[in-house]
Amino acid sequence: MLPVSNRTFIRVCNYLGVVPMAILALLMWLVNNQAAHGFVAMALTTLAGLLIAFTGGVHWGIALRLGDRAPQFHLIWGAITAFGGWFGMLMMPGAGMPFLAIMFVASYIADHRSWPKVGLEEWLSLRFRTTVIAVVSCLIGAAGIMSL
């Protein structure tokens, strides 16, 4: 079991990952300059893709920790999320953000099903909250594309 200080640090790092997404989603509605608006859209899409890829990295970490006992699912899902995040970043932001929102939901579902089997169920409530922030940010950002 992790010490309280490590648990707090993990929670803070999780929120520090998604708070910029919420700020960028808000900026999609506040920025009026077309060039700056495009930059904010790319920043939000890129951050979302990066965070999706990171969720897959967690599965690789699980697989490496379990060694020979690791279900192949963790390695496969880790690769799917990495390529999904990359693909979402390559898309135009108006399409990439909704795609990445779907990837966040799919990733949460995979975590919800697999984490209890490896003793990580205590982190699912944090994972749920950060997923909601990420999904809402992607969808608000996508809607903000039309605001200019």
C-alpha positions as CSV (number, residue, x, y, z in Angstrom):
1,M,0.0,0.0,0.0
2,L,1.3,3.5,-0.9
3,P,2.0,6.1,1.8
4,V,-0.6,8.9,2.0
5,S,1.9,11.4,0.5
6,N,2.3,9.3,-2.6
7,R,-1.4,8.8,-2.9
8,T,-1.9,12.6,-2.7
9,F,0.8,13.2,-5.3
10,I,-0.8,10.7,-7.7
11,R,-4.2,12.5,-7.3
12,V,-2.6,15.9,-7.8
13,C,-0.8,14.7,-10.9
14,N,-4.0,13.3,-12.3
15,Y,-5.8,16.5,-12.0
16,L,-2.9,18.5,-13.3
17,G,-3.2,16.5,-16.4
18,V,-6.9,17.3,-17.1
19,V,-7.2,20.9,-15.7
20,P,-5.3,22.2,-18.8
21,M,-7.9,20.4,-21.0
22,A,-10.7,22.2,-19.2
23,I,-8.9,25.6,-19.6
24,L,-8.2,24.9,-23.3
25,A,-11.9,23.9,-23.8
26,L,-13.0,27.2,-22.2
27,L,-10.5,29.1,-24.4
28,M,-12.1,27.6,-27.5
29,W,-15.1,29.8,-26.7
30,L,-13.2,32.9,-25.6
31,V,-10.5,33.3,-28.2
32,N,-11.7,35.4,-31.1
33,N,-8.5,35.5,-33.2
34,Q,-8.6,32.8,-35.9
35,A,-4.9,32.0,-35.7
36,A,-5.0,31.8,-31.9
37,H,-8.2,29.8,-32.0
38,G,-6.5,27.2,-34.3
39,F,-3.6,27.0,-31.9
40,V,-5.9,26.4,-28.9
41,A,-7.7,23.7,-30.9
42,M,-4.5,21.9,-31.8
43,A,-3.2,22.3,-28.2
44,L,-6.4,20.7,-26.8
45,T,-6.4,17.9,-29.4
46,T,-2.7,17.2,-28.9
47,L,-3.0,17.1,-25.1
48,A,-6.0,14.8,-25.3
49,G,-4.1,12.4,-27.6
50,L,-1.1,12.5,-25.3
51,L,-3.3,11.6,-22.3
52,I,-5.0,8.8,-24.1
53,A,-1.6,7.3,-25.0
54,F,-0.6,7.7,-21.4
55,T,-3.6,5.6,-20.3
56,G,-2.2,2.8,-22.5
57,G,1.2,3.2,-20.8
58,V,-0.4,2.3,-17.5
59,H,-1.5,-1.0,-19.0
60,W,2.1,-1.6,-20.2
61,G,3.3,-0.9,-16.7
62,I,0.8,-3.4,-15.3
63,A,2.0,-6.0,-17.8
64,L,5.6,-5.4,-17.0
65,R,4.9,-5.6,-13.3
66,L,3.0,-8.9,-13.7
67,G,5.7,-10.4,-16.0
68,D,4.8,-13.9,-17.3
69,R,1.4,-13.7,-15.5
70,A,0.3,-10.6,-17.4
71,P,-2.7,-11.1,-19.6
72,Q,-1.9,-10.1,-23.2
73,F,-4.8,-7.7,-23.0
74,H,-2.7,-5.1,-21.2
75,L,-0.1,-5.1,-24.0
76,I,-2.7,-5.0,-26.8
77,W,-4.8,-2.3,-25.1
78,G,-1.7,-0.2,-24.4
79,A,-0.8,-0.3,-28.1
80,I,-4.4,0.5,-29.2
81,T,-4.5,3.6,-27.0
82,A,-1.1,4.8,-28.1
83,F,-2.1,4.5,-31.8
84,G,-5.6,5.9,-31.0
85,G,-4.1,9.0,-29.3
86,W,-1.7,9.5,-32.2
87,F,-4.5,9.1,-34.8
88,G,-6.7,11.6,-32.9
89,M,-3.9,14.1,-33.0
90,L,-3.5,13.6,-36.8
91,M,-7.2,14.4,-37.4
92,M,-8.6,17.9,-37.8
93,P,-9.5,19.1,-34.3
94,G,-13.2,19.2,-35.1
95,A,-13.1,15.4,-35.7
96,G,-10.2,14.6,-33.5
97,M,-11.7,15.9,-30.3
98,P,-14.9,13.8,-30.5
99,F,-12.8,10.7,-31.5
100,L,-10.6,11.3,-28.5
101,A,-13.6,11.7,-26.2
102,I,-14.7,8.2,-27.4
103,M,-11.2,6.9,-26.7
104,F,-11.3,8.3,-23.2
105,V,-14.6,6.5,-22.6
106,A,-13.3,3.2,-24.1
107,S,-10.1,3.5,-22.0
108,Y,-12.1,4.0,-18.8
109,I,-14.2,1.0,-19.6
110,A,-11.1,-1.1,-20.2
111,D,-9.6,0.1,-16.9
112,H,-12.9,-0.5,-15.0
113,R,-12.9,-4.1,-16.2
114,S,-9.2,-4.8,-15.8
115,W,-7.9,-2.8,-12.9
116,P,-9.7,-4.7,-10.1
117,K,-8.0,-7.9,-11.3
118,V,-4.6,-6.4,-10.6
119,G,-5.5,-4.6,-7.3
120,L,-6.0,-1.1,-8.7
121,E,-9.8,-0.8,-8.0
122,E,-9.1,2.0,-5.4
123,W,-8.1,4.3,-8.2
124,L,-11.2,3.9,-10.3
125,S,-13.1,6.8,-8.7
126,L,-10.2,9.1,-9.5
127,R,-10.0,7.6,-13.0
128,F,-13.7,8.2,-13.5
129,R,-13.6,11.9,-12.4
130,T,-10.6,12.7,-14.7
131,T,-12.3,10.8,-17.5
132,V,-15.4,12.9,-17.2
133,I,-13.3,16.1,-17.2
134,A,-11.4,14.9,-20.3
135,V,-14.5,13.9,-22.2
136,V,-16.5,17.0,-21.4
137,S,-13.4,19.1,-22.3
138,C,-13.1,17.4,-25.7
139,L,-16.8,17.8,-26.5
140,I,-16.9,21.5,-25.4
141,G,-13.7,22.1,-27.4
142,A,-15.2,20.4,-30.5
143,A,-18.4,22.5,-30.2
144,G,-16.1,25.6,-29.8
145,I,-14.7,25.0,-33.3
146,M,-18.0,26.3,-34.6
147,S,-17.9,29.4,-32.4
148,L,-15.6,31.3,-34.7
